[in-house]
């Protein structure tokens, strides 16, 4: 039987290049004959995703805690299929995941990082988190910055601080201030190593112990 696939997550603040790099990783891995699929969260095509999209594009308002639970529910909608694919040998490249959900929500005053983490308990835990960083000036100059609800510098500083609290041994901190191809080659090296190292292991999951260490 083939070994399981790896769960690879790209994280970081807005406009650091996650979506571009996720798509390029998918292309490179498939070209190498590695079964790979791409997921993006929030998935705006689902029932919860359509509500989330209306919220993010400022077409509707919702209480902050409701929004957080909607984002988590959006991930849980994909959980059965994620497990099926990973256990069948398919590597998943994921553009944003639970870390973004926790980091962004906890940047709001009324929610603690511990409260935000709880709905994620039981979801598959990434084998590798590629956390892309970019200085504030470079981010603000990127096309489209400010179009969505959370894209302002002060809020993103809080988000970045929360991301730092969520780091664990699966994280690789990557300076994204490089040309697209150079950055992609760097990411691909990390991804290929992890795919090989986890193929004979079991999936792990977000658990309460990690929450207690935040």
CORPE-V653374 format. One line per field, one symbol per residue. ss: DSSP state (~ for helix, > for strand, _ for the rest). phi: phi as a letter, one per 20 degrees, with the letter a starting at -180 (. if undefined). A space follows every 10 residues. Layout:
ss = ???
phi = ???
//
This chain:
ss = ______>>>> >______~~~ ~~~~~~~~~~ ~____>>>>> ______~~~~ ~~~~~~____ ___~~~~~~~ ~~~~~~~~~~ ~~~~~~~___ >>>>>__~~~ ~~~~~_____ __~~~~~~__ ___>___>>> >>>__~~~~~ __________ __~~~~~~~~ ~~~~~~____ >>>>>____~ ~~~~~~~~~~ ~~~~~~~~__ ____>__~~~ ~~__
phi = .fffeedddd cqffmeogff fffffgffff fenegbcdcc dfefeeffff fgffffemeb dbfgffffff ffgfffgegf fgfffgfeoe edddembggf gffffffefe cefffffgfe fofgefebde eedbfgffff efgnfnfdge ecfffffffg ffgffefbfe ececfeebfg ffffffffff ffffgffdfd defdcgcfff ffef
//
